[in-house]
Amino acid sequence: MYHSIKEIEAPELADWLDKKSSAFRVIDVRGHGEIAAGTVPEAEAVPMHTIPARMTEFERDETLVFVCRSGARSAQVCAFLQQQGYDNVYNLRGGMMGWAGSGLPATLPQAV
């Protein structure tokens, strides 16, 4: 069943990363060229077009935060995964534009 997409604001995600109080993964769904300019710290690069083929890399019960440039593509990924039975998926509201607009630092992505 499709639910409304959960979103997380950039400052809240930065707090999650800082405190590491719960287990979660940050997945950047942009293309490699876009990601090369920087992403959320600890983000894994998994381009959007590869998500259907790589779904088995995501546990259904783990918390996943998806990132793109503006939040539109990552919202689509969240909707798709919700349709596949994933409940703990979050979209970074505003994407990397929101992250940078909050004054938060970008880093090079982790290879996956």
N, C-alpha and C positions, 0 to 999 in steps of 0.2 A: 504494500500500500504506500502511496506517495504522501509524504508529509511536507509541510512547509520547510524550506531550507533554513537550517540553523546558521547564524552568522556570528562571527567573533570580530570585535574591533581590534585594531592594531595595538593599542596600549594593553588590552587584556591579553593578547597573544604574547606580547613582550613580557608581561608578568608571568605567564605560564612558563615561558622559556627560562626566565630568571629563577623562578622558584623550583621548577621541575618537580612540582608536588604530585603530578599525575603522569602516567605514561601516555604519550601521544606522539604522532608523527606529523611533520609538516611536509606537504608534497607540492612542489611548484610544477604546474601543468603547462607552462609556456615552452616555446621551442628553445633549443639550446642557444641560439643566437641572442634571444631576449634575456635568457637567464645569465648569460656571460657578463651582463652589465651589473649583476648583483641580485641577491634574493634575501629572503628572511634567513637569519642565522639557523643553522642545522637543517635547512630544507633539503629535501631530496628532489632531484630532477627526474620527473616522469611526464614527458610530453603528453598532452591531452589525447592525441590520436592513438597513443599506445595503451591507454587505460583499459579498454575492453579486453585486450590480449593479456594484460598484466594484473587483472583483478585478483588472481590467486595469490599475489604478493601482499594483499591486504587482508588482515583478519577481520571477520565480521564484527567482533566485539572490541576492536581497538579504536581509539579516538584518532580521527584523521582530520587535519586542517589543510584545505586546498587553497592555493594561491595562484593568481595570474596577474596580468597588468592592472586591470580595473575591477576585477571581481566577477565579470560576466562569464568567462570560460570556466572558471573554477565553480561557479554556481551551477553551470550545466553538468559538470562532473559530479557535483554533490547530488543533483536531481537524478542523474543516471544511476549512481550507486545506491541511492535510496530505493529506486525501482528494483534493484537487484537484492534488496534486503539488508543493506548496510544502514544502521541507525545512528551511529556516532560520527557523522561527517559534518564538518563545519566549513563554511566559506569565509575567507578573510574579506570583510567588507571593505570595498575600495581597492582591493588588491595591493600591488606594490605602490601604486600611486597614493593610496591611503597610508601605507606603511611609511613611505618617505615623507608624506605630508604631516605625519605625526612626529617627524624628526628622529625616526629610528634608523639605525645603521643597517646597511645591506652588506652581505658577504658573498663570496663565491659559493656555488652550490656543492653539495656532497654528491659524488657520483654514485649511481645505483646500478 
